[in-house]
Structures are given as structure tokens and as C-alpha cells.
């Protein structure tokens, strides 16, 4: 046997490409199958988490409906959001009467964007509660926005009424230093967590400025879910 006969035969390039193609196809099919198999469960869990968050900021609610606030009015949320749309959630009690509106807000904090869900009451024209959607603020400092009772008290009746022509908030929501709150539209910051407190105030202000001028003129259309 010659040296040439005993040498290993090289694998043809085309065979290698075919093998890689088969492996890639099988892996792709597995990934797609896993995604499709868990999509429904993931979507259901997200819906449950959203409902719980809305019910927390709007106590007494039993169901929610998703809407888009548009320059032309409000419309049920379906499919991809139209350009410039602001998403919000209308919450209803057991008799399908409106209990309030929930919407997300977010602004840059100390470590990352602080995202909250807030509840709005059209009766008092005020924000009546907040819950944190996501944040990565410093443990023991920034995360006090979840537990500090005095800070959370800012949102039992935070004034977000509109100006006379309904074009913007009558007074911008803003965070002020601890111990200096004088107005119902101010958010008294947590001592030592001013940056995070300001992020919450700015996020709510920006969201309310975009949502409420579109929502308030249409609110009567949402008061009864069956109408």
C-alpha cells in the first residue's frame, strides 16, 4: 500500500455545504417549533401580568380594553399601532362601567429607563396610583419608589387637569425636593433618590401631555363598555 493510498480522503466541499445546510434547517425547525409551541403561553402570561398591573392602579376593575389615542380621537387597539398613536387601557367594573384609564410612562433614571404604569381618574382629573413596570435602579435607594409610603402618596390625587382649550396640562407634573411640595401637580422626591423620583415625574408628565389632550374630549365614549 502506497502512502497515497493510506492518506485520508478529503471531504468534498459540496458535501460539507450540504451537511451544514441540513443541520441549519433542522436547528431552524426546532427553534421555530419551540417558539410556536410557547407563544400562546407567553402571550397569555403577559396578558395576565398586564391585567394585574392595571387592577393594582385602578382598584375595583374587573376587565380592560386596549385603545389607541389618535389626533382624530380614540380607537380600539388592533394590529400595528398607527404612526403617532398613544396606547392606553380602559378599565371597567363588573357592570362594565369605566373605573379609570391606565397608561405607561417612562424616563431615564440613574441606571436605566424607569417605566411605570399609572392610573388616571377622569372624575377627579388626577392620577390615582402607580406601579413599576421595569427599572434597574440602585437597590435600597432608587427602588424606594416601590415602597416609600410618602412618595406613593404623591399619586393618590396628582393633578393632571388640562388647560382651558384642552391642548395640554394646565400645570406640568414635576418632581421637587423632599419637603418642598406646595402644589397638587408636584411630586415630592425621595431624599437620596432624587434622580429616580424625577424620572417618574418626567415620565408621567410626558405621557399625560401626549395622551390626555386626545383622551379627555372622548372620555364619554368610553364610560360604558357596552355602549
Order of alpha helices (4+ residues) and beta strands (2+ residues): alpha-alpha-beta-beta-beta-beta-beta-beta-alpha-beta-beta-beta-alpha
